[in-house]
């Protein structure tokens, strides 16, 4: 006998509250779980790359440190002047673009570093130097500063001491920018004429005997009494550079009794700021 009754639909199970919530949020939860997994992978990848970069950076720093020489090694190296250590020096002539040249008054601008307070130097005052003063071309210093701005940001005046061939404990608090007659300025080198490019490893017969006496006194002072890596070739020995080339900047000496005019003064921090900008004025 046929059963004509309409089949009954199985009653839907009643879902509990937590089941409804779980069902409603299951897709977002799956998405969140996937994102968590992906973010974990991403964090691991980024972390690995950062670690690798830091390791490479540290390795590079260790390499640079290993290649750097000590101050004592610099002094020993500077004792022997060689032909391949002769460099293109700044000349105190108007054609050289590495020093400010005042054609109207026939004067150049040089910088020297002193432990005297800045207040002792007044702008536009004329001074008579009481002793031989080591000095450097203003524009070449500025160019060096721009090229080393990142290092100067961290090492500050310690890097300047290295570049000038000075020991770590050298005292200096004020940079003085002066103008001076170029004919009065000398190179602290075998060839003392600051307006000539040529350099040699021995004195020519025309060199003044008074200068030779001063020079020989500097040999004794710089190598035996108060060691400095003096090149005797007209430039500073930069013992903060790696490699074989330790050219810092061209160095000059202004003889005692020379009149100079003060153009500006800078504290160490002020000088570093200007050097990093590549401009002293």
Helices and strands as residue ranges (DSSP letters): H 17-67, H 71-79, G 83-85, E 101-102, E 107-114, G 118-120, E 126-128, E 133-137, H 138-147, H 149-155, H 157-163, E 174-180, G 182-184, E 185-187, H 209-220, I 221-225, E 235-237, E 247-254, E 259-267, H 268-277
